[in-house]
Amino acid sequence: MYVWPCAVVLAQYLWFHRRSLPGKAILEIGAGVSLPGILAAKCGAEVILSDSSELPHCLEVCRQSCQMNNLPHLQVVGLTWGHISWDLLALPPQDIILASDVFFEPEDFEDILATIYFLMHKNPKVQLWSTYQVRRQVWMTLTFYM
């Protein structure tokens, strides 16, 4: 298992704001090892972890992280960015969406934003807490329209 540096940064941000987390409904997208989501759950948030439904290994990594951190009750769901699935439709409204290093491949950006837009439409007050690392100069020239 590998923890991306952006996950550490987002986890630090969550720790700094830990007093605001108890009782919050939080969804981590592209969770992988799930460091931010695990920390939020340990701080009292109601957390759902998600990763691509097309990558069962990633979902298994989420489950293993839950087991290793004594959080076997956390829900892990398969969500593929840009696809409106039954799992996506069934999600309850969230207070916070965590997105650590999901903006990795530019060809995925539109699908990621479409998924986030759908989730924000369910609850216009939801907050997106995201961290990313600029890896390529081309990212500096991308423009998004919503």
C-alpha positions in Angstrom: 0.0 0.0 0.0 1.2 3.5 -0.9 0.1 6.7 0.7 0.3 9.6 -1.8 1.8 12.8 -0.3 -1.5 14.7 -1.0 -3.3 12.3 1.2 -1.0 13.2 4.1 -1.6 16.9 3.5 -5.4 16.4 3.4 -5.2 14.2 6.6 -3.2 17.0 8.3 -5.9 19.5 7.3 -8.6 17.2 8.7 -6.7 16.8 11.9 -6.4 20.6 12.2 -10.3 20.8 11.8 -11.0 17.6 13.8 -13.4 19.4 16.2 -15.8 20.1 13.3 -15.9 16.5 12.1 -18.0 14.6 14.7 -21.4 13.7 13.1 -20.5 15.0 9.6 -21.4 12.8 6.6 -18.2 12.5 4.6 -17.5 10.7 1.3 -13.9 10.1 0.2 -13.7 9.6 -3.6 -10.7 7.9 -5.1 -9.8 6.8 -1.6 -7.1 4.2 -2.3 -5.4 3.6 1.1 -8.0 6.0 2.6 -5.8 7.9 5.0 -8.0 11.1 5.0 -11.3 9.1 5.3 -9.9 6.8 8.0 -8.7 9.8 10.0 -12.1 11.5 9.6 -13.8 8.4 10.9 -11.5 8.2 13.9 -12.4 11.8 14.6 -16.2 10.9 14.7 -17.4 11.5 11.2 -19.8 9.2 9.4 -17.5 8.2 6.5 -18.1 6.3 3.2 -15.0 5.4 1.3 -15.1 5.0 -2.5 -12.9 4.1 -5.4 -13.4 2.9 -8.9 -15.9 0.1 -9.3 -13.8 -1.0 -12.3 -10.7 -1.6 -10.0 -11.7 -4.3 -7.4 -8.1 -4.2 -6.1 -8.6 -0.6 -5.1 -11.8 -1.4 -3.2 -10.0 -4.2 -1.5 -7.2 -1.8 -0.4 -9.9 0.4 1.1 -11.3 -2.5 3.0 -7.9 -3.6 4.3 -7.2 -0.1 5.5 -10.5 -0.2 7.4 -9.6 -3.6 9.0 -6.1 -2.5 9.9 -7.5 0.7 11.6 -10.2 -1.2 13.5 -13.0 0.4 11.4 -14.5 -2.7 9.8 -18.0 -1.0 9.8 -17.0 1.7 7.3 -18.9 1.4 4.1 -16.8 1.0 0.9 -18.5 1.6 -2.4 -17.4 1.3 -6.0 -17.9 4.6 -7.8 -16.5 5.2 -11.3 -16.1 8.8 -12.2 -18.5 10.0 -14.8 -20.9 7.0 -14.4 -24.2 7.4 -12.7 -24.5 4.1 -11.0 -27.0 2.7 -8.5 -24.3 3.1 -5.8 -23.9 6.7 -6.6 -27.7 7.3 -6.7 -28.0 5.5 -3.3 -25.5 7.7 -1.5 -27.1 9.9 1.2 -26.3 13.7 0.9 -22.9 14.4 2.2 -21.5 17.3 4.3 -18.0 17.0 2.9 -16.4 15.3 -0.1 -12.7 14.4 0.3 -10.7 14.2 -2.9 -7.0 13.6 -2.3 -4.9 13.6 -5.5 -7.8 12.6 -7.7 -6.7 15.2 -10.3 -3.9 13.0 -11.6 -4.7 12.3 -15.3 -6.1 15.2 -17.3 -8.2 12.8 -19.3 -10.1 12.0 -16.1 -10.8 15.5 -15.0 -14.1 16.0 -16.8 -15.5 12.7 -15.3 -14.3 13.6 -11.8 -15.9 17.0 -12.0 -19.1 15.5 -13.4 -19.3 13.2 -10.4 -18.5 15.9 -7.9 -21.2 18.1 -9.6 -23.8 15.4 -9.3 -22.9 15.0 -5.6 -23.1 18.8 -5.0 -26.5 18.9 -6.8 -27.8 16.4 -4.1 -26.7 18.8 -1.4 -25.8 22.4 -2.5 -24.2 23.0 0.9 -21.6 20.2 0.6 -18.0 21.2 0.8 -15.2 19.8 -1.3 -11.9 19.4 0.5 -9.3 18.5 -2.1 -5.5 18.4 -2.4 -3.5 17.8 -5.5 0.1 18.1 -6.7 0.9 19.7 -10.0 2.9 17.1 -11.9 3.0 18.5 -15.4 3.3 22.0 -16.8 0.3 21.3 -19.2 -2.0 21.4 -16.1 -1.3 25.1 -15.7 -3.0 25.7 -19.1 -6.2 23.7 -18.5 -9.5 25.5 -18.3 -12.7 24.1 -16.9 -16.3 25.3 -17.4 -19.1 24.3 -15.2 
